[in-house]
Every structure is written in structure tokens, then in C-alpha cells.
């Protein structure tokens, strides 16, 4: 999935086209469980704002398994980009994730040097199972540092289910970037 993550910036542009494609998908293809759209990912409509360095803010998406099959080996990778019109990186934000009401897990981000949007990406992180026709919340807690660019960051999570579907992309959750306005 890492190769997909490197293209996360492009995915954000392609999502409207993918949505159109999925809605016009042939019935036979739509009936398989391993396709983009098998999981519905809510898009955040709010951009929580950190007002000082070190302050954590949380963004979330609810993942809903639209299939009649339990999706096992569910995983995500996450990308966060600096606000538009900034041409510098600043320090790497501190990011943690939580699945449902579980504990928080901190993870590192790698800089995507080929990205004109100046973004960082994570490796794959395993969530577990998402039962048939059930939903669960995935949260990201982000803290910025002195020197990070001011503005609204773009955030996106790519979701798959390795044990059930290999590396097939099942959902893209967007608008998972908070704002930083010290």
C-alpha cells in the first residue's frame, strides 16, 4: 500500500472521478467485496484548530463495512500535507491514531520529497477486523511544533483489508487534516 500512499496527493484529486466510476460500476464487479467503495468512509466537515505548539487536536472518520463479509486485517496509511501556498516543510507533526475506543498509538511519518504539496506519509498500520454491516471510528491526534507552517493541513487515509482483500484499496477518507493557527 506504500506505493499508493506516495500517490495520496494525486488520489485527493482523483477521488471525485473515482466516486463517479464506482457509481457506474457493472453489477458483477460491484458485487465482489474487494473493491474501492466496499468501505464507506465519512469525510470530516470540521477542521479542529491547534492554537499553540504542542497542542493536540483530533480528526476522525467513521468506517462502515458495506459488505456482508467481515473484513480482516484492516489497515490504513495516512498522509498529511502542509497548507497550500507554503513552500517549506517545518518540523514533522506528531501523530497518533486510535481505533474505536482503544488506546492511542503514536507513529512516525516520512517526508515525501517528490511531493509538490510537501506532505508526509506513514507506513501501514493494522486496525484488525471490521464486521459485516458495522461501523467503527478511526481517529488521528495531531500536534504541531514551533516552526510548522500556519494554516489548514490536508489529511487523507487510505484503507485496505490485507487478510481479506490483499492490498486492494477499499476506501479513501479525506479532510483528515487539522488547522494550525498559533
Secondary structure, 3 states (H helix, E strand, C coil): CHHHHHCHHHHHHHHHHHHHHHHCCCHHHHCCCCCCCCEEECCCCCCCEECCCCCEEEEEEEEEECCCCCEEEEEEEEEEECCCCCCCCCCCCEEEEEECCCCCEEECCEEECCCCCCEEECCCEEEEEECCCCEEEEEEEEECCCCCCCEECEEEEEEEEHHHHCCCCCEEECCCCCEECC
